[in-house]
Amino acid sequence: MLILIWFVVCIILYLVQKNLGNSGHALELFALLPALDLFFIDTLSRKAKK
């Protein structure tokens, strides 16, 4: 599970840096997207345990 989270965060970082570069919104977007992805990964893992 930790490897999946690591890959997701790295991919998000790459996409944000590629699209937004050094703009001020890149850090805000990078803070928001992994939080949403971690929420969805947690939700899916809880459904799989049931």
C-alpha positions in Angstrom: 0.0 0.0 0.0 2.8 2.4 0.8 4.4 1.8 -2.6 1.1 2.7 -4.3 0.9 5.9 -2.3 4.5 6.8 -3.1 3.9 6.3 -6.9 0.7 8.4 -6.8 2.4 11.3 -5.0 5.4 11.2 -7.4 3.1 11.2 -10.4 1.1 14.1 -9.0 4.3 16.0 -8.3 5.5 15.5 -11.8 2.3 16.5 -13.4 1.9 19.6 -11.3 5.5 20.7 -12.0 5.1 20.0 -15.7 1.8 21.9 -16.1 2.3 24.8 -13.6 6.0 25.1 -13.3 7.1 27.7 -10.8 3.8 29.5 -10.4 2.5 30.1 -6.9 -0.4 27.8 -7.4 1.7 24.7 -7.9 2.4 24.2 -4.2 -1.3 24.7 -3.3 -2.4 22.2 -6.0 0.3 19.7 -4.9 -1.0 19.9 -1.3 -4.6 19.3 -2.3 -4.2 16.5 -4.8 -2.3 14.0 -2.7 -4.8 14.6 0.1 -7.7 13.7 -2.2 -5.9 10.7 -3.5 -5.0 9.4 -0.1 -8.7 9.8 0.9 -9.8 7.8 -2.1 -7.2 5.1 -1.6 -8.3 4.8 2.1 -11.9 4.6 1.1 -11.2 1.8 -1.5 -9.1 -0.2 1.0 -11.8 0.0 3.6 -14.4 -1.3 1.1 -12.0 -4.2 0.1 -11.7 -5.3 3.8 -15.5 -5.7 4.2 
